[in-house]
């Protein structure tokens, strides 16, 4: 069984994707999807929150979960994310300056949805 799971599917220089890692990755993605569905049901079941608040809380939880799950999925697939994060730091600073207005509008929209005065 161990020999079957350690079968190499892809090999590029130092990187190799094994069947066992691919199976764990697929199970992880299914787990994340199930957790997001469960969280959505729990949020929308609440009677204390308004519809806009439910929507915005659900979106915030989804964004955070997708970000964390993406990093974990890269680790499961065998990528060294420390090199990726260090290399993308300068690029992200430039993108951050360009996206300031969009990010401000995004945060303002979330505040308006949570406030509910509209």
N, CA, C and O atoms as a MOPAC input file, in Angstrom:
PM7 MOZYME 1SCF
protein

 N      0.83300 1    -1.19400 1     0.00000 1
 C      0.00000 1     0.00000 1     0.00000 1
 C      0.87300 1     1.25200 1     0.00000 1
 O      0.59400 1     2.21700 1    -0.71200 1
 N      1.92300 1     1.22500 1     0.79900 1
 C      2.81200 1     2.37900 1     0.87400 1
 C      3.50500 1     2.61400 1    -0.46500 1
 O      3.73100 1     3.76000 1    -0.85200 1
 N      3.83900 1     1.55900 1    -1.16000 1
 C      4.47100 1     1.68400 1    -2.47300 1
 C      3.50600 1     2.30000 1    -3.48700 1
 O      3.90800 1     3.09900 1    -4.33300 1
 N      2.21900 1     1.91800 1    -3.39300 1
 C      1.20300 1     2.46400 1    -4.28800 1
 C      1.00500 1     3.95600 1    -4.04300 1
 O      0.90800 1     4.73300 1    -4.99300 1
 N      0.94500 1     4.36600 1    -2.76200 1
 C      0.72500 1     5.77000 1    -2.42900 1
 C      1.93500 1     6.63500 1    -2.73700 1
 O      1.79000 1     7.84100 1    -2.93500 1
 N      3.11400 1     6.05400 1    -2.78300 1
 C      4.31900 1     6.83800 1    -3.07500 1
 C      4.65200 1     6.85900 1    -4.57000 1
 O      5.75300 1     7.25800 1    -4.94900 1
 N      3.72500 1     6.43900 1    -5.41000 1
 C      3.91200 1     6.48100 1    -6.85200 1
 C      4.00700 1     7.93100 1    -7.31100 1
 O      3.15000 1     8.75000 1    -6.98000 1
 N      5.05200 1     8.24600 1    -8.07500 1
 C      5.24300 1     9.60800 1    -8.56900 1
 C      4.34800 1     9.85800 1    -9.77200 1
 O      4.37500 1     9.10700 1   -10.74700 1
 N      3.56400 1    10.90900 1    -9.69500 1
 C      2.71200 1    11.30400 1   -10.81900 1
 C      3.39800 1    12.34600 1   -11.69100 1
 O      3.35900 1    12.26800 1   -12.91900 1
 N      4.02700 1    13.31900 1   -11.04300 1
 C      4.71400 1    14.40300 1   -11.75200 1
 C      6.07100 1    14.61000 1   -11.09700 1
 O      6.17700 1    14.61900 1    -9.87100 1
 N      7.09900 1    14.77400 1   -11.90400 1
 C      8.43000 1    15.08000 1   -11.37600 1
 C      9.05000 1    16.16400 1   -12.23900 1
 O      9.29500 1    15.96900 1   -13.42900 1
 N      9.29900 1    17.31400 1   -11.61700 1
 C      9.94100 1    18.44500 1   -12.28500 1
 C     11.08100 1    18.91000 1   -11.38500 1
 O     10.83600 1    19.43700 1   -10.29900 1
 N     12.30600 1    18.72400 1   -11.81900 1
 C     13.51800 1    19.04200 1   -11.05000 1
 C     13.42800 1    18.43100 1    -9.65500 1
 O     13.42300 1    17.20800 1    -9.51300 1
 N     13.35600 1    19.29000 1    -8.60900 1
 C     13.31000 1    18.78500 1    -7.23300 1
 C     11.89600 1    18.48200 1    -6.75700 1
 O     11.71600 1    17.85800 1    -5.71100 1
 N     10.90100 1    18.91500 1    -7.50600 1
 C      9.50400 1    18.72900 1    -7.09000 1
 C      8.95000 1    17.42300 1    -7.64300 1
 O      9.14800 1    17.08200 1    -8.80900 1
 N      8.25500 1    16.70500 1    -6.77500 1
 C      7.54200 1    15.50700 1    -7.23300 1
 C      6.19400 1    15.43300 1    -6.52900 1
 O      6.08600 1    15.67100 1    -5.32600 1
 N      5.18100 1    15.10000 1    -7.29700 1
 C      3.82700 1    14.94500 1    -6.77500 1
 C      3.52400 1    13.45800 1    -6.70400 1
 O      3.53100 1    12.75400 1    -7.71400 1
 N      3.26000 1    12.99800 1    -5.49100 1
 C      2.96600 1    11.58600 1    -5.28400 1
 C      1.46700 1    11.38600 1    -5.19800 1
 O      0.72100 1    12.32100 1    -4.90800 1
 N      1.03200 1    10.16400 1    -5.45200 1
 C     -0.38300 1     9.82700 1    -5.43600 1
 C     -0.99000 1    10.05200 1    -4.04900 1
 O     -2.11700 1    10.53300 1    -3.93500 1
 N     -0.25300 1     9.70800 1    -3.00900 1
 C     -0.73900 1     9.90500 1    -1.64000 1
 C     -1.00300 1    11.37200 1    -1.33400 1
 O     -2.00300 1    11.70700 1    -0.69800 1
 N     -0.10100 1    12.25600 1    -1.78900 1
 C     -0.29600 1    13.69600 1    -1.58500 1
 C     -1.51400 1    14.19800 1    -2.35200 1
 O     -2.25500 1    15.05200 1    -1.86500 1
 N     -1.71400 1    13.66700 1    -3.54800 1
 C     -2.87300 1    14.08000 1    -4.35000 1
 C     -4.17900 1    13.65400 1    -3.68100 1
 O     -5.14800 1    14.41300 1    -3.67500 1
 N     -4.21100 1    12.45800 1    -3.12500 1
 C     -5.41500 1    11.97900 1    -2.42800 1
 C     -5.69700 1    12.83600 1    -1.19900 1
 O     -6.84500 1    13.20500 1    -0.95000 1
 N     -4.65500 1    13.15500 1    -0.43000 1
 C     -4.82700 1    14.00900 1     0.74800 1
 C     -5.30600 1    15.39100 1     0.33300 1
 O     -6.13900 1    15.98900 1     1.01500 1
 N     -4.78500 1    15.90700 1    -0.78400 1
 C     -5.19900 1    17.21900 1    -1.27500 1
 C     -6.67100 1    17.23500 1    -1.65900 1
 O     -7.38600 1    18.17900 1    -1.32400 1
 N     -7.13200 1    16.21000 1    -2.35300 1
 C     -8.54300 1    16.12600 1    -2.74300 1
 C     -9.43700 1    16.02100 1    -1.50600 1
 O    -10.48700 1    16.66000 1    -1.44000 1
 N     -9.02000 1    15.21700 1    -0.52900 1
 C     -9.79800 1    15.10100 1     0.71100 1
 C     -9.82400 1    16.42300 1     1.47100 1
 O    -10.84500 1    16.78100 1     2.05900 1
 N     -8.71200 1    17.14500 1     1.46100 1
 C     -8.66000 1    18.44100 1     2.14100 1
 C     -9.61200 1    19.43700 1     1.48300 1
 O    -10.31700 1    20.16700 1     2.18000 1
 N     -9.64000 1    19.47500 1     0.15100 1
 C    -10.54000 1    20.38300 1    -0.55700 1
 C    -11.99700 1    20.04000 1    -0.25500 1
 O    -12.82300 1    20.93300 1    -0.07000 1
 N    -12.31100 1    18.74300 1    -0.20700 1
 C    -13.67600 1    18.32500 1     0.13500 1
 C    -14.01900 1    18.73100 1     1.57100 1
 O    -15.14300 1    19.14900 1     1.84600 1
 N    -13.06300 1    18.61000 1     2.47300 1
 C    -13.28200 1    19.00200 1     3.86800 1
 C    -13.53500 1    20.49700 1     3.98900 1
 O    -14.42900 1    20.92100 1     4.72200 1
 N    -12.76100 1    21.29000 1     3.28000 1
 C    -12.94500 1    22.74900 1     3.31900 1
 C    -14.31100 1    23.12900 1     2.75400 1
 O    -14.99500 1    23.99000 1     3.30800 1
 N    -14.71000 1    22.49000 1     1.65600 1
 C    -16.03000 1    22.77800 1     1.07600 1
 C    -17.14700 1    22.40600 1     2.04800 1
 O    -18.12500 1    23.14300 1     2.17800 1
 N    -17.01200 1    21.28000 1     2.72300 1
 C    -18.01600 1    20.87200 1     3.70900 1
 C    -18.07700 1    21.82400 1     4.88900 1
 O    -19.16300 1    22.15300 1     5.36700 1
 N    -16.93100 1    22.26500 1     5.35700 1
 C    -16.89600 1    23.21100 1     6.47900 1
 C    -17.54300 1    24.53400 1     6.07600 1
 O    -18.28300 1    25.12500 1     6.86200 1
 N    -17.27100 1    25.00300 1     4.85300 1
 C    -17.87000 1    26.26800 1     4.40800 1
 C    -19.39200 1    26.15400 1     4.29200 1
 O    -20.10600 1    27.10100 1     4.61900 1
 N    -19.88900 1    25.01600 1     3.83400 1
 C    -21.34500 1    24.82600 1     3.77100 1
 C    -21.95400 1    24.80800 1     5.16600 1
 O    -23.01800 1    25.38700 1     5.38700 1
 N    -21.28800 1    24.15100 1     6.10500 1
 C    -21.77800 1    24.08700 1     7.47900 1
 C    -21.79000 1    25.47100 1     8.11700 1
 O    -22.75400 1    25.83900 1     8.78900 1
 N    -20.72700 1    26.23600 1     7.90900 1
 C    -20.65300 1    27.58400 1     8.47600 1
 C    -21.74300 1    28.46700 1     7.87700 1
 O    -22.36300 1    29.25600 1     8.59000 1
 N    -21.97900 1    28.34100 1     6.57400 1
 C    -23.02800 1    29.13300 1     5.93000 1
 C    -24.39300 1    28.80700 1     6.51900 1
 O    -25.18700 1    29.71100 1     6.78000 1
 N    -24.67600 1    27.51600 1     6.73400 1
 C    -25.95900 1    27.13100 1     7.34000 1
 C    -26.09100 1    27.70600 1     8.74400 1
 O    -27.16000 1    28.18200 1     9.12900 1
 N    -24.99700 1    27.66200 1     9.51200 1
 C    -25.04700 1    28.19200 1    10.88000 1
 C    -25.25800 1    29.70500 1    10.89000 1
 O    -26.00600 1    30.22600 1    11.71700 1
 N    -24.60600 1    30.40000 1     9.98000 1
 C    -24.74600 1    31.85800 1     9.93500 1
 C    -26.15900 1    32.24500 1     9.51700 1
 O    -26.77500 1    33.10700 1    10.14500 1
 N    -26.68200 1    31.61600 1     8.46000 1
 C    -28.00500 1    31.98800 1     7.95700 1
 C    -29.13300 1    31.46900 1     8.84300 1
 O    -30.27500 1    31.90100 1     8.68900 1
 N    -28.84400 1    30.56200 1     9.75700 1
 C    -29.86100 1    30.05600 1    10.68000 1
 C    -30.11300 1    31.04100 1    11.82200 1
 O    -31.16500 1    30.99500 1    12.46100 1
 N    -29.16100 1    31.92500 1    12.08000 1
 C    -29.27200 1    32.87300 1    13.17800 1
 C    -30.42900 1    33.84200 1    12.95100 1
 O    -30.59200 1    34.38300 1    11.85700 1
 N    -31.22300 1    34.05300 1    13.98700 1
 C    -32.35100 1    34.98700 1    13.87000 1
 C    -31.99500 1    36.37100 1    14.41000 1
 O    -32.76000 1    37.31800 1    14.22500 1
 N    -30.85300 1    36.50200 1    15.07000 1
 C    -30.46600 1    37.78800 1    15.63500 1
 C    -29.82500 1    38.70800 1    14.60900 1
 O    -29.80600 1    39.92500 1    14.79200 1
 N    -29.30000 1    38.13600 1    13.53200 1
 C    -28.60400 1    38.93600 1    12.53500 1
 C    -29.53400 1    39.32700 1    11.39400 1
 O    -30.45300 1    38.58700 1    11.04200 1
 N    -29.28400 1    40.49300 1    10.82600 1
 C    -30.02700 1    40.93800 1     9.65200 1
 C    -29.44200 1    40.26400 1     8.41400 1
 O    -28.35500 1    39.69000 1     8.47400 1
 N    -30.14800 1    40.33100 1     7.31100 1
 C    -29.72700 1    39.65300 1     6.08200 1
 C    -28.38100 1    40.17600 1     5.59000 1
 O    -27.52900 1    39.38500 1     5.18500 1
 N    -28.17500 1    41.47200 1     5.61500 1
 C    -26.90100 1    42.04700 1     5.18100 1
 C    -25.74900 1    41.61900 1     6.06300 1
 O    -24.64800 1    41.36500 1     5.57500 1
 N    -25.99800 1    41.53800 1     7.36300 1
 C    -24.95900 1    41.09500 1     8.28700 1
 C    -24.60300 1    39.63400 1     8.04000 1
 O    -23.43000 1    39.26500 1     8.06700 1
 N    -25.60800 1    38.81200 1     7.80200 1
 C    -25.36300 1    37.39300 1     7.51700 1
 C    -24.51400 1    37.24400 1     6.25900 1
 O    -23.56000 1    36.46700 1     6.22700 1
 N    -24.87800 1    38.00400 1     5.21900 1
 C    -24.15000 1    37.93500 1     3.95600 1
 C    -22.69800 1    38.35700 1     4.12600 1
 O    -21.78900 1    37.67600 1     3.65200 1
 N    -22.47900 1    39.48900 1     4.80600 1
 C    -21.11700 1    39.99400 1     4.94700 1
 C    -20.27000 1    39.10700 1     5.84400 1
 O    -19.08800 1    38.91100 1     5.56200 1
 N    -20.83400 1    38.56700 1     6.91300 1
 C    -20.08400 1    37.65100 1     7.77500 1
 C    -19.71900 1    36.38800 1     7.00600 1
 O    -18.60500 1    35.88000 1     7.13100 1
 N    -20.65800 1    35.88300 1     6.21300 1
 C    -20.38400 1    34.69900 1     5.40600 1
 C    -19.25900 1    34.97000 1     4.41400 1
 O    -18.38200 1    34.12400 1     4.23900 1
 N    -19.26500 1    36.12700 1     3.76400 1
 C    -18.21900 1    36.46100 1     2.79700 1
 C    -16.85700 1    36.59800 1     3.47200 1
 O    -15.85600 1    36.11400 1     2.94500 1
 N    -16.80900 1    37.24700 1     4.62300 1
 C    -15.54700 1    37.42200 1     5.32800 1
 C    -14.97700 1    36.06300 1     5.73700 1
 O    -13.78400 1    35.81300 1     5.57000 1
 N    -15.82500 1    35.19300 1     6.26800 1
 C    -15.37200 1    33.85400 1     6.66300 1
 C    -14.87900 1    33.08100 1     5.44700 1
 O    -13.87800 1    32.37000 1     5.53500 1
 N    -15.55900 1    33.20800 1     4.32600 1
 C    -15.14500 1    32.50400 1     3.10000 1
 C    -13.78700 1    33.00300 1     2.61200 1
 O    -12.93400 1    32.19600 1     2.24100 1
 N    -13.57100 1    34.32400 1     2.60500 1
 C    -12.29700 1    34.86700 1     2.14400 1
 C    -11.14600 1    34.39100 1     3.02300 1
 O    -10.10300 1    33.97800 1     2.51400 1
 N    -11.32900 1    34.44700 1     4.32700 1
 C    -10.27600 1    34.01100 1     5.24600 1
 C    -10.01700 1    32.51800 1     5.08000 1
 O     -8.86600 1    32.08300 1     5.04700 1
 N    -11.09000 1    31.73300 1     4.97600 1
 C    -10.94000 1    30.28700 1     4.82300 1
 C    -10.24000 1    29.94200 1     3.51700 1
 O     -9.37100 1    29.07000 1     3.49500 1
 N    -10.60600 1    30.61600 1     2.42300 1
 C     -9.94900 1    30.35800 1     1.14100 1
 C     -8.46000 1    30.69100 1     1.21000 1
 O     -7.63700 1    29.94700 1     0.67700 1
 N     -8.11200 1    31.78000 1     1.85000 1
 C     -6.70100 1    32.16500 1     1.96400 1
 C     -5.88000 1    31.14900 1     2.73300 1
 O     -4.80900 1    30.73200 1     2.29100 1
 N     -6.39500 1    30.75500 1     3.89400 1
 C     -5.68800 1    29.76200 1     4.71700 1
 C     -5.65600 1    28.40900 1     4.01400 1
 O     -4.63000 1    27.72900 1     4.02400 1
 N     -6.76200 1    28.01900 1     3.40800 1
 C     -6.82500 1    26.71700 1     2.72300 1
 C     -5.87500 1    26.68000 1     1.53100 1
 O     -5.28600 1    25.63600 1     1.25200 1
 N     -5.71200 1    27.79800 1     0.82100 1
 C     -4.79700 1    27.83700 1    -0.31200 1
 C     -3.36000 1    27.59600 1     0.13400 1
 O     -2.62100 1    26.85400 1    -0.51200 1
 N     -2.96800 1    28.22100 1     1.23600 1
 C     -1.61200 1    28.04100 1     1.75700 1
 C     -1.41000 1    26.60300 1     2.22500 1
 O     -0.36800 1    26.00600 1     1.95600 1
 N     -2.39600 1    26.04300 1     2.92200 1
 C     -2.28700 1    24.65800 1     3.38400 1
 C     -2.26700 1    23.69800 1     2.19800 1
 O     -1.52800 1    22.71300 1     2.21400 1
 N     -3.06500 1    23.97200 1     1.17300 1
 C     -3.08500 1    23.10400 1    -0.01100 1
 C     -1.73900 1    23.12600 1    -0.73000 1
 O     -1.29700 1    22.09400 1    -1.23500 1
 N     -1.08800 1    24.27300 1    -0.78500 1
 C      0.24600 1    24.32600 1    -1.38000 1
 C      1.23500 1    23.47500 1    -0.59100 1
 O      2.08100 1    22.79600 1    -1.17300 1
 N      1.12600 1    23.51400 1     0.73300 1
 C      2.01500 1    22.69000 1     1.56400 1
 C      1.72800 1    21.20400 1     1.36800 1
 O      2.65500 1    20.39500 1     1.31000 1
 N      0.45500 1    20.84200 1     1.26600 1
 C      0.09800 1    19.43300 1     1.04900 1
 C      0.62900 1    18.95200 1    -0.30000 1
 O      1.08900 1    17.81700 1    -0.42300 1
 N      0.56400 1    19.81700 1    -1.30600 1
 C      1.03600 1    19.44800 1    -2.64000 1
 C      2.55700 1    19.37400 1    -2.71000 1
 O      3.10400 1    18.87600 1    -3.69400 1
 N      3.24100 1    19.86000 1    -1.68800 1
 C      4.69000 1    19.72200 1    -1.62900 1
 C      5.47300 1    20.95700 1    -2.02000 1
 O      6.68900 1    20.87700 1    -2.19300 1
 N      4.81400 1    22.10100 1    -2.16700 1
 C      5.51600 1    23.33000 1    -2.51400 1
 C      6.11000 1    23.95700 1    -1.26700 1
 O      5.51700 1    23.89500 1    -0.19000 1
 N      7.28600 1    24.56400 1    -1.41200 1
 C      7.91400 1    25.30000 1    -0.31700 1
 C      7.38500 1    26.72900 1    -0.37300 1
 O      7.83900 1    27.53300 1    -1.18700 1
 N      6.42400 1    27.04200 1     0.49400 1
 C      5.75500 1    28.34300 1     0.40900 1
 C      6.58900 1    29.47800 1     0.98000 1
 O      6.28200 1    30.64200 1     0.72200 1
 N      7.63600 1    29.18200 1     1.75100 1
 C      8.46400 1    30.26200 1     2.28700 1
 C      9.16700 1    30.99800 1     1.15300 1
 O      9.29600 1    32.22100 1     1.19800 1
 N      9.61900 1    30.27700 1     0.14900 1
 C     10.25100 1    30.91300 1    -1.01300 1
 C      9.21700 1    31.72500 1    -1.78100 1
 O      9.50300 1    32.83200 1    -2.23700 1
 N      8.03100 1    31.18200 1    -1.92200 1
 C      6.95800 1    31.87600 1    -2.64000 1
 C      6.56100 1    33.16100 1    -1.92800 1
 O      6.37700 1    34.19500 1    -2.56900 1
 N      6.42800 1    33.10400 1    -0.61400 1
 C      6.03100 1    34.29500 1     0.14600 1
 C      7.11800 1    35.35200 1     0.14400 1
 O      6.82200 1    36.54100 1     0.03200 1
 N      8.37500 1    34.93800 1     0.26600 1
 C      9.47400 1    35.90500 1     0.26100 1
 C      9.62000 1    36.55300 1    -1.11000 1
 O      9.88200 1    37.75200 1    -1.20600 1
 N      9.45600 1    35.78200 1    -2.15100 1
 C      9.59700 1    36.31800 1    -3.49800 1
 C      8.46500 1    37.22800 1    -3.90500 1
 O      8.65600 1    38.12000 1    -4.73100 1
 N      7.30500 1    37.02400 1    -3.34800 1
 C      6.14900 1    37.83000 1    -3.74200 1
 C      5.96200 1    39.07500 1    -2.87200 1
 O      5.04000 1    39.85200 1    -3.12100 1
 N      6.79200 1    39.28300 1    -1.88000 1
 C      6.61600 1    40.42300 1    -0.97600 1
 C      6.72000 1    41.75000 1    -1.72300 1
 O      5.87500 1    42.62600 1    -1.53800 1
 N      7.72800 1    41.90900 1    -2.55400 1
 C      7.89700 1    43.17100 1    -3.29200 1
 C      6.75600 1    43.37300 1    -4.28500 1
 O      6.26500 1    44.49000 1    -4.44800 1
 N      6.33900 1    42.30900 1    -4.94100 1
 C      5.23500 1    42.40100 1    -5.89100 1
 C      3.94500 1    42.80900 1    -5.18100 1
 O      3.17900 1    43.62200 1    -5.69800 1
 N      3.71000 1    42.24900 1    -4.00900 1
 C      2.48500 1    42.55700 1    -3.27000 1
 C      2.46800 1    43.99700 1    -2.76300 1
 O      1.39400 1    44.58500 1    -2.63600 1
 N      3.62700 1    44.57300 1    -2.47100 1
 C      3.67100 1    45.97800 1    -2.06700 1
 C      3.21100 1    46.86000 1    -3.22600 1
 O      2.42500 1    47.78700 1    -3.03000 1
 N      3.69300 1    46.57600 1    -4.41200 1
 C      3.27500 1    47.34300 1    -5.58900 1
 C      1.80000 1    47.17800 1    -5.89000 1
 O      1.11500 1    48.14700 1    -6.21500 1
 N      1.31100 1    45.96000 1    -5.78300 1
 C     -0.11800 1    45.71100 1    -6.00500 1
 C     -0.94500 1    46.39700 1    -4.92800 1
 O     -2.03100 1    46.91000 1    -5.19900 1
 N     -0.42900 1    46.40400 1    -3.71300 1
 C     -1.13600 1    47.05000 1    -2.60600 1
 C     -1.34200 1    48.53700 1    -2.84200 1
 O     -2.41600 1    49.07100 1    -2.56800 1
 N     -0.31200 1    49.20600 1    -3.35100 1
 C     -0.46900 1    50.63300 1    -3.66600 1
 C     -1.50100 1    50.83800 1    -4.76100 1
 O     -2.26200 1    51.80600 1    -4.72200 1
 N     -1.53700 1    49.94700 1    -5.72900 1
 C     -2.48600 1    50.08700 1    -6.81900 1
 C     -3.92000 1    49.78200 1    -6.41600 1
 O     -4.85700 1    50.32900 1    -6.99800 1
 N     -4.09800 1    48.91800 1    -5.42900 1
 C     -5.43700 1    48.48600 1    -5.03500 1
 C     -5.97700 1    49.18900 1    -3.79300 1
 O     -6.96600 1    48.74300 1    -3.21100 1
 N     -5.33900 1    50.27800 1    -3.38400 1
 C     -5.78600 1    50.96000 1    -2.17100 1
 C     -7.23400 1    51.41700 1    -2.26700 1
 O     -8.01000 1    51.19100 1    -1.33800 1
 N     -7.60800 1    52.04200 1    -3.34900 1
 C     -8.97900 1    52.55200 1    -3.48600 1
 C     -9.99100 1    51.41800 1    -3.52800 1
 O    -11.05700 1    51.51700 1    -2.92100 1
 N     -9.67200 1    50.34500 1    -4.23600 1
 C    -10.58700 1    49.20400 1    -4.30100 1
 C    -10.75300 1    48.58100 1    -2.92100 1
 O    -11.86400 1    48.22600 1    -2.52800 1
 N     -9.65200 1    48.44800 1    -2.18600 1
 C     -9.72500 1    47.87700 1    -0.84300 1
 C    -10.51800 1    48.78800 1     0.08700 1
 O    -11.30100 1    48.30600 1     0.90600 1
 N    -10.32500 1    50.09400 1    -0.03200 1
 C    -11.10400 1    51.03800 1     0.78300 1
 C    -12.60000 1    50.90400 1     0.49300 1
 O    -13.41700 1    50.90300 1     1.41300 1
 N    -12.95100 1    50.79100 1    -0.78400 1
 C    -14.35700 1    50.62200 1    -1.16100 1
 C    -14.91400 1    49.29500 1    -0.64000 1
 O    -16.06500 1    49.23100 1    -0.20800 1
 N    -14.10500 1    48.24700 1    -0.68000 1
 C    -14.51900 1    46.93500 1    -0.18000 1
 C    -14.81400 1    46.99100 1     1.32200 1
 O    -15.85300 1    46.51000 1     1.77200 1
 N    -13.90100 1    47.57700 1     2.08600 1
 C    -14.10200 1    47.69900 1     3.53600 1
 C    -15.30000 1    48.59500 1     3.83200 1
 O    -16.07500 1    48.30000 1     4.74200 1
 N    -15.46600 1    49.68300 1     3.08100 1
 C    -16.62400 1    50.56700 1     3.28100 1
 C    -17.92800 1    49.82200 1     3.01800 1
 O    -18.90600 1    50.00900 1     3.74100 1
 N    -17.94700 1    48.98000 1     1.98700 1
 C    -19.14000 1    48.18500 1     1.69800 1
 C    -19.47100 1    47.21900 1     2.81500 1
 O    -20.64000 1    47.04600 1     3.16200 1
 N    -18.45800 1    46.59000 1     3.38200 1
 C    -18.69900 1    45.67400 1     4.49800 1
 C    -19.24000 1    46.43900 1     5.70100 1
 O    -20.15200 1    45.96700 1     6.37900 1
 N    -18.68300 1    47.61600 1     5.96800 1
 C    -19.16400 1    48.42900 1     7.10000 1
 C    -20.60900 1    48.84100 1     6.87800 1
 O    -21.41000 1    48.81600 1     7.81200 1
 N    -20.95300 1    49.21800 1     5.65400 1
 C    -22.33300 1    49.59800 1     5.36300 1
 C    -23.28900 1    48.41400 1     5.50500 1
 O    -24.40700 1    48.57400 1     5.99600 1
 N    -22.85400 1    47.22600 1     5.07800 1
 C    -23.70300 1    46.04900 1     5.23200 1
 C    -23.91900 1    45.70200 1     6.70600 1
 O    -25.02100 1    45.33100 1     7.10900 1
 N    -22.85500 1    45.82800 1     7.50500 1
 C    -22.98800 1    45.50900 1     8.92700 1
 C    -23.76500 1    46.57500 1     9.68100 1
 O    -24.47000 1    46.26300 1    10.64100 1
 N    -23.64600 1    47.82200 1     9.26400 1
 C    -24.34800 1    48.89800 1     9.94000 1
 C    -25.84500 1    48.78600 1     9.73700 1
 O    -26.60800 1    48.93900 1    10.69100 1
 N    -26.27800 1    48.52400 1     8.52900 1
 C    -27.70000 1    48.31600 1     8.23100 1
 C    -28.54800 1    49.56300 1     8.26300 1
 O    -29.77300 1    49.46400 1     8.32600 1
 N    -27.93200 1    50.75500 1     8.22100 1
 C    -28.73800 1    51.98300 1     8.28500 1
 C    -29.30500 1    52.36900 1     6.92600 1
 O    -30.13000 1    53.28000 1     6.84500 1
 N    -28.89000 1    51.70900 1     5.87500 1
 C    -29.39000 1    52.05400 1     4.54000 1
 C    -30.70200 1    51.39500 1     4.25700 1
 O    -31.26400 1    51.57800 1     3.17800 1

